[in-house]
Amino acid sequence: MFSRHRRARVIFGLSDIILVSLAFEAAYRTRVLLHLEREFFFTPDKKALILTFSLFSWVAIGLWLEIYEKLDSGHPRVILRDTARQCGYGALFLIVFEYVFRLDMSRPFLVFFSVYAWVILLLFRLTAGRLLGVLRREFAAPHYVMVVGTGERALRMAEALEQSIEYGVRLRGFLSESPDAHAPAEIFLGARYPVHPIAELPAILRQHVVDEIIFSVGSQSLAELEESFLLCDEEGVRTRVAVDFFPHVNSTVSLDRLGSTPLLTFSAAPYDEIRLLVKRITDIAVAAAGLLVLAPFLVMIGVLIRLTSPGPAIFRQVRCGLNGRRFLFYKFRSMCENAEEMKESLAHLSMRETAFKIADDPRLTGLGRYLRKFSIDEWPQLWNVLRGDMSLVGPRPAVPSEVDQYQTWQRRRLRMRPGLTCLWAVCGRDAVDFETWMKMDMQYIDNWSLALDWKILLRTIPRVLTGRGAN
């Protein structure tokens, strides 16, 4: 909520650098003292290289898994789990690093390093929250805040401020947004707080320390408080506006700027440009590598399709992509040549009300059933991923006729680039009904992270190899 929260994340990141360095040195010394059959020694350059990579890996994994977001107030079980995952991934990265650069590291050293890092980080993190609380109380200057407003939303804001006392936040009192004779003189929450008329703000700023003022009023009152905003601006007092006057809007809120005009932005889909850029770079790298590796098999499968049934090897269809953009979708043809013409006559057999899906579809060719079962027919979509029409992970692309039937809330799935695989594909695949399918796409969008993408990709592999859940 406040910059002190961000400061805590920086502290945990820096502590990881120090503690992982200690674990590295302890593991190195332990391995040297063991005097095993194989002699163990790092040159200074090699040692510096491995240590630098280790520190970068541990911090990057911590950011990727969002560990630093939860350490300040996390449950011990969560801290235990996240620290184990971080050290496990770190060890895996080191093994890959060793293999790529042929560093010939000692296996006992890797084991000692991972275990020492886990123990040292765990001991620090289990006590860090209490330690930071003591440091804030004893050494950090209190951060005095006042709330403009006396209504229900202002009281909720004040209660949240009271719960932030361990961050050094101190609620100084309230300001009534209008000269209302019925405004209370005091408000009782965890403590007793005075309520001042907004007209007294200049005197309060001169006579008391006020670091920040939060305006928690209705949207209709904001224009009337312009003078108060200007006064805070002139005094250099930080102001914030609570935008909970749209109580049913669950979008992420951020402030952008177009030229000199500030824009309050509500986003109901992921908008973190850095993480989305990493996602796109990953898509390009994996799709390009996949097309190169699979090129001979793509040609062979194309030839087999042409030999076993009349019609083209590649099926092309218009699908809806990011924000409803139309694109040409590619896959290996797994049905007879006139499958689209037969669709209307088979509509009554569809397992789903909106999306057309038939169990044991009679239009499938003999080879097509095999291609469908193991998702081989989807391989040409790597070209769609490379072009940017699709991503490796995301809601599956729908045909325009299906999108036309979507309910309003279901259209939000178009706000994420469609993917080769998705959450529902690893949780039942074709056995998932349409309503659950839509809800799982919303769940993916609301909880999206790079870590979630990799989890879905890793869970997709065994499902595709075994053909589980495919019709």
C-alpha positions as CSV (number, residue, x, y, z in Angstrom):
1,M,0.0,0.0,0.0
2,F,2.8,2.4,0.9
3,S,6.4,2.7,-0.4
4,R,7.5,1.0,2.8
5,H,6.0,-2.2,1.5
6,R,8.2,-1.9,-1.6
7,R,11.2,-1.1,0.6
8,A,10.7,-4.4,2.4
9,R,10.8,-6.3,-0.9
10,V,14.1,-4.6,-1.7
11,I,15.4,-5.6,1.8
12,F,14.5,-9.2,1.2
13,G,16.2,-9.2,-2.2
14,L,19.4,-7.7,-0.8
15,S,19.3,-10.2,2.1
16,D,19.1,-13.1,-0.4
17,I,22.3,-11.9,-2.1
18,I,24.1,-11.8,1.3
19,L,22.7,-15.1,2.6
20,V,23.1,-17.0,-0.6
21,S,26.8,-15.8,-0.7
22,L,27.3,-17.2,2.8
23,A,25.7,-20.5,1.8
24,F,27.9,-20.7,-1.3
25,E,31.1,-20.1,0.8
26,A,30.0,-22.5,3.5
27,A,29.3,-25.2,0.9
28,Y,32.6,-24.5,-0.8
29,R,34.5,-24.8,2.5
30,T,32.6,-27.9,3.5
31,R,33.5,-29.7,0.2
32,V,37.1,-28.7,0.5
33,L,37.4,-30.0,4.1
34,L,35.8,-33.4,3.2
35,H,38.9,-34.6,1.2
36,L,36.9,-36.9,-1.0
37,E,38.5,-39.1,-3.6
38,R,38.1,-36.5,-6.3
39,E,40.0,-33.2,-5.7
40,F,37.9,-30.1,-5.5
41,F,39.0,-26.6,-6.3
42,F,37.7,-23.5,-8.1
43,T,39.9,-20.9,-9.7
44,P,39.0,-17.3,-8.6
45,D,37.5,-16.6,-12.1
46,K,35.4,-19.8,-12.1
47,K,34.3,-19.2,-8.5
48,A,33.2,-15.6,-9.3
49,L,31.3,-16.8,-12.3
50,I,29.4,-19.5,-10.5
51,L,28.7,-17.2,-7.5
52,T,27.4,-14.4,-9.7
53,F,25.1,-16.7,-11.7
54,S,23.9,-18.2,-8.4
55,L,23.0,-14.8,-6.9
56,F,21.3,-13.7,-10.1
57,S,19.3,-17.0,-10.3
58,W,18.2,-16.9,-6.7
59,V,16.9,-13.3,-6.9
60,A,15.4,-13.8,-10.3
61,I,13.5,-16.9,-9.1
62,G,12.4,-15.0,-6.0
63,L,10.9,-12.3,-8.2
64,W,9.4,-14.9,-10.6
65,L,7.7,-16.8,-7.9
66,E,6.7,-13.5,-6.1
67,I,8.3,-14.7,-2.9
68,Y,9.3,-11.2,-1.8
69,E,5.7,-10.1,-1.9
70,K,4.7,-12.6,0.8
71,L,7.6,-12.8,3.2
72,D,6.7,-9.8,5.3
73,S,3.5,-11.4,6.6
74,G,3.6,-14.9,5.2
75,H,2.5,-18.0,7.1
76,P,5.5,-20.2,8.1
77,R,4.2,-23.0,5.9
78,V,4.1,-20.7,2.9
79,I,7.6,-19.5,3.7
80,L,8.8,-23.1,4.0
81,R,7.3,-24.1,0.7
82,D,8.5,-21.0,-1.2
83,T,12.0,-21.2,0.1
84,A,12.2,-24.9,-0.9
85,R,10.9,-24.1,-4.4
86,Q,13.4,-21.3,-4.8
87,C,16.4,-23.4,-3.7
88,G,15.2,-26.3,-5.9
89,Y,14.9,-24.2,-9.0
90,G,18.2,-22.5,-8.2
91,A,20.0,-25.9,-8.0
92,L,18.3,-26.9,-11.3
93,F,19.5,-23.7,-13.0
94,L,23.0,-24.3,-11.7
95,I,23.0,-27.9,-13.1
96,V,21.9,-26.5,-16.5
97,F,24.5,-23.7,-16.3
98,E,27.2,-26.3,-15.5
99,Y,26.2,-28.5,-18.4
100,V,26.0,-25.6,-20.9
101,F,29.4,-24.1,-20.0
102,R,31.1,-27.5,-19.0
103,L,32.2,-26.2,-15.6
104,D,32.5,-29.6,-14.0
105,M,31.2,-28.7,-10.6
106,S,31.2,-31.2,-7.7
107,R,27.9,-32.9,-7.0
108,P,28.4,-32.9,-3.2
109,F,29.1,-29.1,-3.5
110,L,25.8,-28.6,-5.3
111,V,23.9,-30.6,-2.6
112,F,25.6,-28.7,0.2
113,F,25.0,-25.3,-1.5
114,S,21.3,-26.0,-2.0
115,V,20.8,-27.3,1.5
116,Y,22.8,-24.6,3.2
117,A,20.9,-21.9,1.2
118,W,17.6,-23.4,2.1
119,V,18.4,-23.6,5.8
120,I,19.9,-20.1,6.1
121,L,17.2,-18.4,4.0
122,L,14.5,-20.2,6.0
123,L,15.9,-19.2,9.4
124,F,16.2,-15.6,8.3
125,R,12.7,-15.4,6.7
126,L,10.9,-17.0,9.7
127,T,12.2,-14.2,11.9
128,A,12.4,-11.4,9.4
129,G,8.8,-10.2,9.8
130,R,9.3,-9.8,13.6
131,L,12.7,-8.2,13.1
132,L,11.4,-5.7,10.5
133,G,8.5,-4.8,12.8
134,V,11.0,-4.0,15.6
135,L,13.2,-1.9,13.4
136,R,10.2,0.1,12.1
137,R,8.9,0.7,15.6
138,E,12.3,1.7,17.1
139,F,14.1,3.4,14.3
140,A,11.7,4.5,11.5
141,A,10.0,7.9,11.7
142,P,6.2,7.6,12.0
143,H,4.2,8.3,8.8
144,Y,1.2,10.5,9.7
145,V,-1.9,10.2,7.6
146,M,-5.2,12.0,7.6
147,V,-8.4,10.8,5.9
148,V,-10.9,13.1,4.2
149,G,-14.4,11.7,4.6
150,T,-16.5,10.3,7.4
151,G,-18.6,7.9,5.5
152,E,-18.4,4.1,5.4
153,R,-15.6,4.0,2.8
154,A,-13.6,6.4,4.8
155,L,-14.0,4.2,7.9
156,R,-12.9,1.2,5.9
157,M,-9.8,3.1,4.8
158,A,-9.0,4.2,8.4
159,E,-9.3,0.6,9.6
160,A,-6.8,-0.5,6.9
161,L,-4.5,2.3,8.1
162,E,-4.7,1.1,11.7
163,Q,-3.7,-2.4,10.5
164,S,-0.6,-0.8,8.9
165,I,0.8,0.4,12.3
166,E,3.7,-2.1,12.0
167,Y,4.8,-0.2,8.9
168,G,5.1,3.0,10.9
169,V,1.7,4.4,9.7
170,R,-0.1,6.6,12.2
171,L,-3.7,7.8,11.6
172,R,-3.9,11.4,12.9
173,G,-7.6,12.0,12.3
174,F,-10.4,12.8,9.9
175,L,-11.5,15.8,7.8
176,S,-15.2,16.1,7.0
177,E,-15.6,16.7,3.2
178,S,-18.2,19.4,3.7
179,P,-19.2,21.9,6.4
180,D,-21.9,19.6,7.6
181,A,-23.3,20.3,11.1
182,H,-24.1,16.6,11.5
183,A,-20.5,15.4,11.1
184,P,-19.3,13.7,14.3
185,A,-16.7,15.4,16.5
186,E,-14.8,12.2,17.0
187,I,-14.7,8.7,15.4
188,F,-14.0,5.6,17.5
189,L,-12.2,2.7,15.9
190,G,-9.2,1.1,17.5
191,A,-8.6,4.4,19.1
192,R,-10.3,7.8,19.3
193,Y,-9.7,10.2,16.4
194,P,-10.8,13.8,16.0
195,V,-12.9,15.0,13.0
196,H,-12.0,18.4,11.7
197,P,-13.9,20.6,9.1
198,I,-12.1,20.7,5.8
199,A,-11.8,24.4,6.2
200,E,-9.2,23.8,9.0
201,L,-6.8,22.0,6.7
202,P,-4.5,25.0,6.2
203,A,-4.1,25.4,10.0
204,I,-3.6,21.7,10.5
205,L,-0.8,21.6,8.0
206,R,0.9,24.5,9.7
207,Q,0.6,23.2,13.2
208,H,1.0,19.5,12.8
209,V,3.1,17.0,11.0
210,V,1.0,15.5,8.1
211,D,2.9,13.3,5.6
212,E,-0.1,12.2,3.6
213,I,-3.8,12.8,3.0
214,I,-6.2,10.2,1.6
215,F,-9.4,11.4,0.0
216,S,-12.0,8.7,0.6
217,V,-15.1,10.4,-0.6
218,G,-17.7,9.9,-3.3
219,S,-16.9,10.8,-6.9
220,Q,-19.4,13.7,-6.8
221,S,-17.4,15.3,-3.9
222,L,-14.0,15.3,-5.6
223,A,-14.7,18.4,-7.7
224,E,-15.8,20.4,-4.6
225,L,-12.4,19.5,-2.9
226,E,-10.2,21.1,-5.7
227,E,-9.0,23.8,-3.3
228,S,-7.9,21.2,-0.8
229,F,-6.0,19.4,-3.5
230,L,-4.3,22.6,-4.6
231,L,-3.4,23.5,-1.0
232,C,-1.7,20.0,-0.5
233,D,0.0,20.4,-3.9
234,E,1.5,23.8,-2.8
235,E,2.5,22.5,0.6
236,G,4.1,19.4,-0.9
237,V,1.8,17.1,1.0
238,R,1.3,13.8,-0.8
239,T,-2.4,13.1,-1.6
240,R,-4.1,9.9,-2.6
241,V,-7.7,9.3,-3.9
242,A,-9.5,6.1,-3.0
243,V,-11.3,5.0,-6.1
244,D,-13.7,2.6,-4.5
245,F,-16.7,4.6,-5.6
246,F,-17.1,1.8,-8.3
247,P,-17.6,-1.0,-5.8
248,H,-18.3,-3.8,-8.3
249,V,-15.4,-3.0,-10.6
250,N,-12.6,-5.6,-9.9
251,S,-10.1,-4.2,-12.4
252,T,-6.5,-3.4,-11.5
253,V,-6.3,0.4,-11.2
254,S,-3.2,2.4,-12.2
255,L,-2.4,6.0,-13.2
256,D,-1.0,6.7,-16.6
257,R,-0.3,9.9,-18.5
258,L,-1.0,11.0,-22.1
259,G,1.0,14.2,-22.6
260,S,0.1,16.4,-19.7
261,T,-3.2,14.7,-19.0
262,P,-3.3,12.1,-16.1
263,L,-5.4,9.0,-16.8
264,L,-6.9,6.7,-14.2
265,T,-6.7,3.3,-15.8
266,F,-8.9,0.3,-15.0
267,S,-7.5,-2.9,-16.4
268,A,-9.5,-6.2,-16.2
269,A,-6.6,-8.2,-17.9
270,P,-2.9,-8.4,-17.4
271,Y,-1.1,-5.1,-18.4
272,D,2.4,-5.4,-16.9
273,E,4.4,-4.6,-20.1
274,I,7.7,-6.0,-18.8
275,R,6.2,-9.4,-17.9
276,L,4.1,-9.5,-21.1
277,L,7.3,-8.7,-23.1
278,V,9.1,-11.7,-21.4
279,K,6.1,-13.8,-22.3
280,R,6.3,-12.7,-25.9
281,I,10.1,-13.3,-26.1
282,T,9.5,-16.8,-24.7
283,D,6.8,-17.5,-27.3
284,I,9.1,-16.5,-30.1
285,A,12.1,-18.5,-28.8
286,V,10.1,-21.7,-28.1
287,A,8.0,-21.5,-31.3
288,A,11.1,-20.9,-33.5
289,A,12.9,-23.8,-31.8
290,G,9.9,-26.0,-32.1
291,L,9.4,-25.4,-35.8
292,L,13.1,-26.1,-36.5
293,V,13.1,-29.3,-34.5
294,L,9.7,-30.5,-35.8
295,A,10.3,-29.4,-39.5
296,P,11.0,-33.0,-40.8
297,F,8.0,-34.4,-38.9
298,L,5.7,-31.6,-40.1
299,V,6.6,-32.5,-43.7
300,M,6.1,-36.2,-43.1
301,I,2.7,-35.7,-41.4
302,G,1.6,-33.4,-44.2
303,V,2.5,-36.1,-46.8
304,L,0.7,-38.8,-44.8
305,I,-2.5,-36.7,-44.6
306,R,-2.5,-36.1,-48.4
307,L,-1.9,-39.9,-49.0
308,T,-4.6,-41.1,-46.6
309,S,-7.5,-38.8,-47.5
310,P,-8.4,-36.3,-50.2
311,G,-7.9,-32.6,-49.4
312,P,-5.2,-30.2,-48.3
313,A,-2.8,-31.2,-45.5
314,I,-3.3,-27.9,-43.6
315,F,-6.7,-26.7,-42.4
316,R,-7.2,-22.9,-42.3
317,Q,-9.9,-21.1,-40.4
318,V,-10.5,-17.6,-39.2
319,R,-10.4,-17.3,-35.4
320,C,-10.6,-14.4,-32.9
321,G,-7.4,-13.3,-31.3
322,L,-6.4,-10.6,-28.9
323,N,-9.2,-8.1,-28.3
324,G,-11.2,-9.7,-31.1
325,R,-8.7,-9.4,-33.9
326,R,-9.3,-11.9,-36.7
327,F,-6.4,-14.1,-37.8
328,L,-5.9,-17.1,-40.0
329,F,-5.5,-20.2,-37.8
330,Y,-3.5,-23.2,-39.0
331,K,-3.7,-26.9,-38.0
332,F,-3.2,-30.3,-39.7
333,R,-6.4,-31.4,-41.3
334,S,-7.9,-34.2,-39.2
335,M,-11.3,-34.4,-40.8
336,C,-12.8,-35.2,-44.2
337,E,-12.5,-32.5,-46.8
338,N,-16.2,-31.3,-46.6
339,A,-16.3,-31.3,-42.7
340,E,-17.4,-27.7,-42.5
341,E,-20.4,-28.3,-44.8
342,M,-21.4,-31.3,-42.6
343,K,-21.3,-29.2,-39.4
344,E,-24.9,-27.9,-39.6
345,S,-26.4,-31.4,-40.0
346,L,-24.5,-32.6,-37.0
347,A,-25.2,-29.6,-34.7
348,H,-27.7,-31.6,-32.6
349,L,-24.9,-34.0,-31.5
350,S,-22.8,-31.2,-30.0
351,M,-21.7,-31.8,-26.4
352,R,-21.6,-28.0,-25.8
353,E,-24.2,-25.4,-26.2
354,T,-22.0,-22.6,-27.7
355,A,-18.7,-24.2,-28.8
356,F,-19.2,-27.0,-31.3
357,K,-17.8,-30.3,-30.1
358,I,-18.9,-33.9,-30.8
359,A,-17.7,-37.1,-29.1
360,D,-16.3,-39.6,-31.6
361,D,-16.8,-37.1,-34.4
362,P,-17.8,-39.0,-37.5
363,R,-16.0,-36.5,-39.7
364,L,-12.6,-37.6,-38.4
365,T,-10.3,-39.5,-40.7
366,G,-8.4,-42.6,-39.4
367,L,-5.2,-40.7,-39.2
368,G,-7.0,-37.6,-37.9
369,R,-8.2,-39.5,-34.8
370,Y,-4.5,-40.2,-33.9
371,L,-3.5,-36.7,-34.7
372,R,-6.2,-35.3,-32.4
373,K,-5.6,-37.7,-29.6
374,F,-2.0,-36.6,-29.2
375,S,-2.6,-33.0,-30.2
376,I,-0.2,-33.4,-33.2
377,D,-2.8,-31.6,-35.4
378,E,-2.0,-28.4,-33.3
379,W,1.7,-28.3,-34.3
380,P,1.3,-25.8,-37.2
381,Q,0.0,-23.3,-34.7
382,L,3.6,-22.7,-33.7
383,W,3.6,-20.6,-36.8
384,N,0.7,-18.6,-35.4
385,V,2.7,-18.2,-32.1
386,L,5.8,-17.0,-34.0
387,R,3.7,-14.5,-36.0
388,G,2.1,-13.1,-32.8
389,D,-1.5,-14.3,-33.5
390,M,-1.2,-16.7,-30.5
391,S,0.8,-17.4,-27.4
392,L,2.1,-20.7,-26.0
393,V,-0.4,-20.4,-23.1
394,G,-3.7,-18.6,-23.2
395,P,-7.4,-19.1,-23.8
396,R,-8.0,-21.3,-26.9
397,P,-8.9,-19.2,-30.0
398,A,-12.7,-19.3,-30.8
399,V,-14.3,-18.9,-34.2
400,P,-16.3,-15.7,-34.7
401,S,-19.7,-17.5,-34.7
402,E,-19.0,-18.7,-31.2
403,V,-17.9,-15.3,-30.0
404,D,-21.1,-13.8,-31.3
405,Q,-23.0,-16.1,-28.8
406,Y,-20.8,-15.2,-25.8
407,Q,-22.4,-13.6,-22.7
408,T,-20.9,-10.3,-21.8
409,W,-18.7,-11.7,-19.0
410,Q,-17.4,-14.4,-21.3
411,R,-16.0,-11.8,-23.8
412,R,-13.3,-10.9,-21.3
413,R,-11.4,-14.0,-22.4
414,L,-10.6,-12.1,-25.7
415,R,-8.5,-9.7,-23.6
416,M,-5.7,-12.2,-23.5
417,R,-3.7,-13.5,-26.5
418,P,-5.1,-17.0,-27.3
419,G,-2.8,-19.9,-26.7
420,L,-1.8,-23.4,-27.8
421,T,-2.7,-24.7,-24.3
422,C,-4.7,-23.3,-21.4
423,L,-5.8,-24.1,-17.9
424,W,-8.9,-26.1,-18.7
425,A,-6.8,-28.2,-21.2
426,V,-4.8,-29.6,-18.3
427,C,-7.8,-30.0,-16.0
428,G,-10.0,-32.3,-18.0
429,R,-9.4,-31.3,-21.6
430,D,-12.4,-32.2,-23.8
431,A,-14.3,-33.5,-20.7
432,V,-14.8,-29.9,-19.4
433,D,-18.2,-28.4,-20.0
434,F,-18.5,-24.9,-21.7
435,E,-19.4,-23.0,-18.5
436,T,-16.4,-24.4,-16.6
437,W,-14.2,-23.8,-19.6
438,M,-15.1,-20.1,-19.6
439,K,-14.7,-19.8,-15.8
440,M,-11.3,-21.4,-15.9
441,D,-10.2,-19.0,-18.7
442,M,-11.3,-16.1,-16.4
443,Q,-9.3,-17.7,-13.5
444,Y,-6.3,-17.9,-15.7
445,I,-6.6,-14.2,-16.7
446,D,-7.2,-13.0,-13.1
447,N,-4.2,-15.0,-11.8
448,W,-1.8,-14.8,-14.7
449,S,1.9,-14.9,-14.1
450,L,4.9,-16.2,-15.9
451,A,5.1,-19.0,-13.3
452,L,1.5,-20.0,-14.0
453,D,2.3,-20.2,-17.8
454,W,5.2,-22.6,-17.1
455,K,3.1,-24.7,-14.7
456,I,0.5,-25.1,-17.5
457,L,3.1,-25.9,-20.1
458,L,4.8,-28.5,-17.9
459,R,1.4,-30.1,-17.0
460,T,0.4,-30.1,-20.7
461,I,3.4,-32.3,-21.7
462,P,2.3,-35.6,-20.0
463,R,-1.4,-35.0,-21.0
464,V,-0.4,-34.7,-24.7
465,L,2.0,-37.7,-24.6
466,T,-0.6,-39.9,-23.0
467,G,-3.5,-38.5,-25.0
468,R,-5.6,-38.3,-21.8
469,G,-8.9,-36.4,-22.0
470,A,-8.9,-36.0,-25.8
471,N,-11.9,-37.1,-28.0
